[in-house]
């Protein structure tokens, strides 16, 4: 608390570095990819209602897969960064685990009940629960999406193996490679049905994780807005600048 020349009291804020460049780049690439995947995914899901042709549906799936590759690569890098990033980017500061987490969560909830504000430079204890859920859902979408890319339009990393699975006996490698999405030419119907049965649980995971992810993203955005208004620490701007601002030292600040 400082005193202005006019004698009025005001809060002075200090900037604290928190999100390194890798975290910030991951966040915005992930956001762009998820938005693109959501809209194209909805178009694929409701293709009949939208009047999309068979060729148009394959095109949508192809675009969906290419965005998915960027999404998966970006997510994979963030997982690596959980182990080599700065303190606030690492596993123990991002997920709700560790011997001190339960104590921190209890104290944070108690402070909320009493109307006190516990400022965290990294993710607060409740936010870490949401981050864990988002990582779980994003990973489920990434893994199931890669399988569906192979079983649906025969794209890497599993596409060639799927083609070999469903090809009629005696087909050479060139002919196997020429098998196209939506075409039954050179495809063994029995093997194809077996493959479709294999992919069914991945479709279920991809579909329902998608709906849960939409709800989780809504909660995430609502939580960010609430925290931005309640704490006034520049939570959104920190994903551009890498810094948050506080009038008091954050609970999890480390001088080192």
C-alpha positions in Angstrom: 0.0 0.0 0.0 1.4 3.4 -1.0 0.3 7.0 -0.5 -0.1 9.3 -3.5 0.8 13.0 -3.4 -2.8 13.8 -2.8 -2.8 11.6 0.3 -4.9 8.8 -1.2 -3.9 5.2 -0.6 -3.3 3.0 -3.6 -1.9 -0.5 -4.3 1.4 -0.8 -6.0 1.9 -3.9 -8.2 5.0 -5.8 -9.0 5.6 -8.0 -12.0 6.7 -11.6 -11.5 7.9 -13.8 -14.4 5.9 -17.1 -14.6 5.2 -18.6 -18.0 8.2 -19.2 -20.2 8.0 -18.9 -24.0 7.4 -22.6 -24.6 4.4 -22.6 -22.4 2.9 -19.5 -24.0 3.5 -20.8 -27.6 2.0 -24.1 -26.6 -1.1 -22.4 -25.1 -1.9 -20.4 -28.2 -1.1 -23.1 -30.8 -3.3 -25.5 -28.7 -6.1 -23.0 -28.6 -6.1 -22.4 -32.3 -5.9 -26.1 -33.1 -8.7 -27.0 -30.7 -11.0 -24.3 -32.2 -10.2 -25.6 -35.7 -10.7 -29.2 -34.7 -14.0 -28.5 -32.9 -15.6 -26.8 -35.8 -14.4 -29.3 -38.4 -15.3 -32.1 -36.1 -18.8 -30.8 -35.7 -19.1 -30.5 -39.5 -18.0 -34.2 -39.8 -20.3 -35.3 -37.1 -23.3 -33.6 -38.6 -22.3 -33.9 -42.2 -25.7 -35.3 -43.3 -27.6 -32.4 -41.8 -25.2 -30.0 -43.4 -25.6 -31.7 -46.8 -21.9 -32.6 -47.1 -21.1 -34.9 -50.0 -19.0 -38.1 -49.5 -16.0 -36.4 -51.2 -16.6 -33.4 -49.0 -16.6 -35.5 -45.9 -13.3 -37.1 -46.8 -11.9 -33.6 -47.4 -13.1 -32.4 -44.0 -11.5 -35.5 -42.4 -8.2 -34.9 -44.2 -8.1 -31.3 -43.0 -9.1 -32.5 -39.5 -6.2 -34.9 -39.5 -3.6 -32.3 -40.7 -4.7 -29.9 -37.9 -4.6 -32.9 -35.6 -0.9 -33.6 -36.4 0.0 -30.1 -35.3 -2.2 -30.5 -32.2 -0.5 -33.8 -31.3 3.0 -32.5 -32.0 2.3 -29.4 -29.9 0.9 -31.5 -27.0 3.9 -33.9 -27.2 6.3 -31.0 -26.8 4.3 -29.7 -23.8 4.5 -33.1 -22.1 8.3 -33.0 -22.6 8.3 -29.5 -21.2 6.7 -30.8 -18.1 10.1 -32.3 -17.2 12.5 -29.6 -18.5 10.6 -26.3 -18.3 10.9 -23.7 -15.6 9.5 -24.3 -12.1 5.9 -23.3 -13.0 5.8 -25.3 -16.2 6.9 -28.6 -14.5 4.9 -31.6 -13.6 4.7 -31.0 -9.8 3.5 -27.4 -10.3 0.9 -28.2 -13.0 -0.9 -31.3 -11.8 -2.7 -32.0 -8.4 -0.1 -34.3 -7.0 2.6 -34.2 -4.4 2.7 -34.3 -0.6 2.0 -30.6 -0.3 -0.9 -30.4 -2.7 -3.7 -31.5 -0.4 -2.6 -29.0 2.3 -2.4 -26.2 -0.4 -5.9 -27.2 -1.7 -7.4 -27.2 1.8 -5.9 -23.8 2.6 -7.0 -22.3 -0.7 -10.6 -23.5 -0.2 -10.6 -22.2 3.4 -9.4 -18.8 2.2 -12.1 -18.7 -0.4 -14.8 -19.4 2.2 -13.4 -16.7 4.4 -13.3 -14.2 1.6 -9.5 -14.0 1.6 -7.5 -14.0 -1.6 -4.6 -16.4 -1.9 -2.5 -15.3 -4.9 -0.6 -17.9 -6.8 2.0 -17.1 -9.4 1.5 -20.5 -11.1 -1.7 -22.5 -11.2 -3.7 -22.3 -8.0 -4.8 -25.6 -6.4 -8.2 -25.6 -8.0 -6.8 -24.7 -11.4 -4.4 -27.6 -11.2 -7.5 -29.9 -11.1 -8.8 -28.4 -14.3 -5.4 -28.5 -15.9 -5.2 -32.3 -15.1 -8.6 -32.9 -16.6 -7.7 -30.9 -19.8 -4.5 -32.8 -20.2 -6.3 -36.1 -19.8 -8.9 -35.1 -22.4 -6.4 -33.7 -24.9 -4.3 -36.8 -24.6 -7.3 -39.1 -25.1 -8.3 -37.0 -28.2 -4.7 -37.2 -29.5 -4.3 -41.0 -29.2 -7.8 -41.9 -30.4 -7.5 -39.4 -33.2 -4.3 -40.9 -34.5 -5.9 -44.4 -34.6 -9.0 -43.0 -36.4 -6.8 -41.2 -38.9 -5.3 -44.6 -39.8 -8.6 -46.6 -39.8 -10.7 -44.0 -41.5 -8.6 -42.3 -44.2 -5.5 -44.5 -43.9 -3.1 -41.7 -42.8 0.0 -42.2 -40.7 1.2 -43.4 -38.3 -1.1 -46.5 -38.6 -2.6 -46.1 -42.1 -0.2 -48.4 -44.0 -0.7 -51.2 -41.5 -4.5 -50.8 -41.7 -4.3 -51.0 -45.5 -2.3 -54.2 -45.3 -4.9 -55.6 -42.8 -7.9 -55.0 -45.0 -6.4 -55.7 -48.4 -7.5 -58.8 -50.3 -5.0 -61.7 -50.3 -2.2 -61.6 -52.8 -2.2 -57.9 -53.4 1.2 -56.3 -54.1 2.6 -53.3 -52.1 1.7 -50.8 -54.9 -1.9 -52.0 -55.1 -2.2 -51.9 -51.3 -0.8 -48.4 -51.3 -3.5 -47.4 -53.8 -6.4 -48.3 -51.5 -8.4 -45.1 -51.1 -10.7 -43.8 -48.3 -14.3 -44.6 -49.1 -13.4 -47.1 -51.8 -14.0 -50.9 -51.5 -11.7 -51.8 -54.4 -9.1 -54.4 -53.4 -10.6 -54.5 -49.9 -11.5 -57.8 -48.2 -15.0 -57.2 -46.7 -14.4 -59.6 -43.8 -11.1 -58.0 -42.8 -12.7 -54.5 -43.3 -15.5 -55.4 -40.9 -12.9 -56.7 -38.4 -11.0 -53.4 -38.7 -14.2 -51.4 -38.2 -14.9 -53.4 -35.0 -11.4 -52.6 -33.8 -11.9 -48.9 -34.3 -15.3 -48.7 -32.7 -14.0 -48.1 -29.1 -11.7 -45.4 -30.3 -14.6 -43.6 -32.0 -16.5 -43.8 -28.7 -13.6 -42.3 -26.7 -13.0 -39.6 -29.4 -16.7 -38.7 -29.5 -17.5 -38.5 -25.7 -14.1 -37.0 -24.8 -14.9 -34.3 -27.4 -18.2 -33.4 -25.6 -16.6 -33.5 -22.2 -13.7 -31.3 -23.5 -16.2 -28.7 -24.7 -17.7 -28.5 -21.2 -14.3 -28.5 -19.6 -13.2 -25.6 -21.9 -16.3 -23.6 -20.9 -15.4 -24.1 -17.3 -11.8 -23.2 -18.0 -12.8 -19.9 -19.7 -15.2 -19.1 -16.9 -12.5 -19.8 -14.3 -10.1 -17.5 -16.2 -12.6 -14.7 -16.4 -13.5 -15.1 -12.7 -9.8 -15.1 -11.6 -9.1 -12.1 -13.9 -11.8 -10.1 -12.3 -11.3 -11.3 -8.7 -7.5 -11.2 -8.6 -6.6 -8.6 -11.2 -3.2 -10.1 -11.7 -3.2 -10.1 -15.5 -3.9 -13.8 -16.0 -4.8 -13.4 -19.7 -2.0 -11.0 -20.5 0.5 -13.3 -18.8 0.0 -15.7 -21.7 1.4 -13.0 -23.9 4.0 -11.4 -21.7 4.9 -14.3 -19.4 4.4 -12.1 -16.3 1.7 -11.6 -13.7 1.3 -8.6 -11.4 0.5 -8.7 -7.7 0.3 -6.2 -4.9 1.5 -8.9 -2.5 4.1 -11.6 -3.0 2.4 -14.8 -4.4 2.1 -17.8 -2.1 4.2 -20.0 -4.5 6.9 -17.4 -5.4 10.4 -18.7 -5.4 13.3 -16.3 -5.1 15.6 -18.9 -6.7 
